[in-house]
């Protein structure tokens, strides 16, 4: 199944599978989508990331891996159109940020 533009934008903007750690790079979106669509997709991804950052994680007994899963579950509930790979990219970023 082909990945949709929003999911691909999450993956590309974060560098999932490209870089060894999450690095937000809008240039990857411009190359993949052209400047106009890239701007729109970057705004969407940043909104997703802002929403995920607002998740209140109760760290009592919560492992880093579980926190990443919880963030991905939240993103999936709010943005059901995102692919599993995009959700893994979000989880990857969350776990990296909390290390």
C-alpha positions, 0 to 999 in steps of 0.5 A: 500500500502506498504511503500517503503524503501526510505520513510521508511528510512525518517520516521525512521531516523527522528523518526517520530511517534516514538519520540516526536521531530525529532531525527536523529538516524542512528541506527534505519536504521541499525536495519531495513535494515542492515548496508549496505543498512542503509548506502545508505538510510541514505545518501539519506535521508540526501541529501533530508534534505539538499535539503529541508534546501536549500529552500528559504522560504519567511517568509513574511506572512508565518506561521510555518505550511505553511512553513512546507507544502512548504518544503513538497511540494518542497520535493515531487516535487524533490522526487516524490517517497516519500510517504505522511507519509515521506513528513509529517515527513519532514514537522514535522522536518522543523517546529520543526527546525524553532520553 
